[in-house]
Amino acid sequence: MSQLFSNEWINKLKDLWNADEEVSGKLAEINFCSTITCGFKDEELPSCVFVVENGVAISAGLYNRESPDWDMRGDKENWDKWTTKPLGMTSMGMAFATGKLQFKIGDFKAMIKNPSMAGPFIKSFALMTKI
């Protein structure tokens, strides 16, 4: 098992993302392009970055001062839990409402109300269990 948010971990997620039609394919349909970062909420900077163009993850690695469109944060305990038992729509809403999942950048409420984005986003969390 790769260490959470390591270069190896985020690149495995990139490969899983691109191989999953319910994620990359659905996001390609809406020409989704974003720079996504994630990390721990008690740290100033995110740990890793993931660049998506037209639904396809084109690069992934350790954060290097990229400008994110989305920056997701949680504490280590919760990330460890979510990478073994992924969040569903209801549990993700609860995690957001209780502050366990934070978006330092990005509009979670608008995204989760948009079915063309919400479905692939939820599915991307399920991909983390395969790493």
C-alpha positions as CSV (number, residue, x, y, z in Angstrom):
1,M,0.0,0.0,0.0
2,S,1.3,3.4,-1.0
3,Q,1.7,6.1,1.6
4,L,-1.2,8.5,1.5
5,F,-0.5,11.6,-0.7
6,S,2.9,10.4,-1.8
7,N,4.0,10.8,-5.4
8,E,3.4,7.0,-5.9
9,W,-0.1,7.2,-4.3
10,I,-1.4,10.2,-6.4
11,N,0.0,8.6,-9.6
12,K,-1.9,5.4,-8.8
13,L,-5.0,7.5,-8.3
14,K,-4.4,9.2,-11.7
15,D,-4.1,5.8,-13.4
16,L,-7.3,4.5,-11.8
17,W,-9.1,7.8,-12.6
18,N,-8.2,7.5,-16.3
19,A,-9.2,3.8,-16.5
20,D,-12.6,4.5,-15.0
21,E,-15.2,5.5,-17.5
22,E,-17.6,6.7,-14.8
23,V,-15.0,9.2,-13.7
24,S,-12.8,10.3,-16.7
25,G,-15.5,9.5,-19.3
26,K,-18.3,11.4,-17.6
27,L,-16.1,14.4,-16.9
28,A,-14.9,14.4,-20.5
29,E,-18.5,14.8,-21.5
30,I,-18.7,18.1,-19.7
31,N,-15.1,19.2,-20.7
32,F,-14.1,19.2,-17.0
33,C,-10.7,20.9,-16.5
34,S,-9.2,21.5,-13.1
35,T,-6.2,21.5,-10.9
36,I,-7.0,19.6,-7.8
37,T,-5.0,19.5,-4.6
38,C,-5.5,17.6,-1.4
39,G,-3.8,17.3,1.9
40,F,-4.2,17.6,5.6
41,K,-6.3,20.4,7.1
42,D,-3.7,21.3,9.8
43,E,-1.0,22.0,7.2
44,E,-0.6,25.3,5.4
45,L,0.0,23.8,1.9
46,P,-1.6,20.8,0.2
47,S,0.4,17.6,-0.1
48,C,-0.3,16.6,-3.7
49,V,-1.7,17.9,-7.0
50,F,-3.8,16.3,-9.8
51,V,-4.3,18.1,-13.1
52,V,-7.3,17.2,-15.2
53,E,-8.0,18.3,-18.8
54,N,-11.3,17.4,-20.5
55,G,-11.9,14.7,-17.8
56,V,-8.5,13.0,-18.2
57,A,-5.8,13.3,-15.5
58,I,-2.8,14.5,-17.4
59,S,-0.4,14.8,-14.5
60,A,-0.1,14.1,-10.8
61,G,2.6,14.6,-8.2
62,L,3.7,16.3,-5.0
63,Y,2.4,19.8,-4.6
64,N,4.8,22.4,-6.1
65,R,3.0,25.7,-5.8
66,E,0.4,25.0,-8.5
67,S,-2.7,27.2,-8.4
68,P,-5.6,24.9,-7.5
69,D,-9.2,25.2,-8.6
70,W,-10.1,22.7,-5.8
71,D,-8.2,22.1,-2.5
72,M,-9.6,19.3,-0.4
73,R,-8.5,18.9,3.2
74,G,-9.1,16.5,6.1
75,D,-7.2,15.1,9.0
76,K,-5.1,12.0,8.7
77,E,-7.6,9.8,10.6
78,N,-10.5,10.7,8.3
79,W,-8.4,10.3,5.1
80,D,-7.3,6.9,6.3
81,K,-11.0,6.0,6.9
82,W,-12.1,7.3,3.5
83,T,-9.4,5.4,1.7
84,T,-10.6,2.1,3.2
85,K,-14.3,2.8,3.2
86,P,-15.2,5.5,0.6
87,L,-17.6,8.3,1.2
88,G,-21.1,8.1,-0.4
89,M,-23.3,11.0,-1.2
90,T,-24.8,11.1,2.3
91,S,-21.6,10.5,4.2
92,M,-19.8,13.1,2.1
93,G,-22.5,15.7,2.8
94,M,-22.1,14.9,6.5
95,A,-18.3,15.1,6.3
96,F,-18.5,18.5,4.7
97,A,-21.2,19.8,7.1
98,T,-19.2,18.7,10.2
99,G,-15.9,20.1,8.8
100,K,-14.2,16.7,8.5
101,L,-13.9,17.3,4.7
102,Q,-13.0,20.9,4.0
103,F,-12.7,22.7,0.7
104,K,-10.1,25.5,1.1
105,I,-10.7,26.3,-2.6
106,G,-13.7,25.2,-4.6
107,D,-17.5,25.4,-4.2
108,F,-18.5,22.0,-2.8
109,K,-22.2,23.0,-2.6
110,A,-22.5,24.0,-6.2
111,M,-20.5,20.9,-7.3
112,I,-22.5,18.4,-5.3
113,K,-25.8,19.8,-6.7
114,N,-24.6,19.2,-10.3
115,P,-25.1,15.5,-11.2
116,S,-22.6,15.6,-14.0
117,M,-19.9,16.5,-11.4
118,A,-21.2,14.9,-8.2
119,G,-21.3,11.3,-9.5
120,P,-17.7,11.3,-10.8
121,F,-16.5,13.1,-7.6
122,I,-18.1,10.5,-5.3
123,K,-16.7,7.7,-7.6
124,S,-13.2,9.2,-7.3
125,F,-13.3,8.7,-3.6
126,A,-14.1,5.0,-4.2
127,L,-11.0,4.8,-6.4
128,M,-8.9,5.6,-3.4
129,T,-9.8,2.3,-1.8
130,K,-8.0,0.5,-4.7
131,I,-4.6,2.1,-3.9
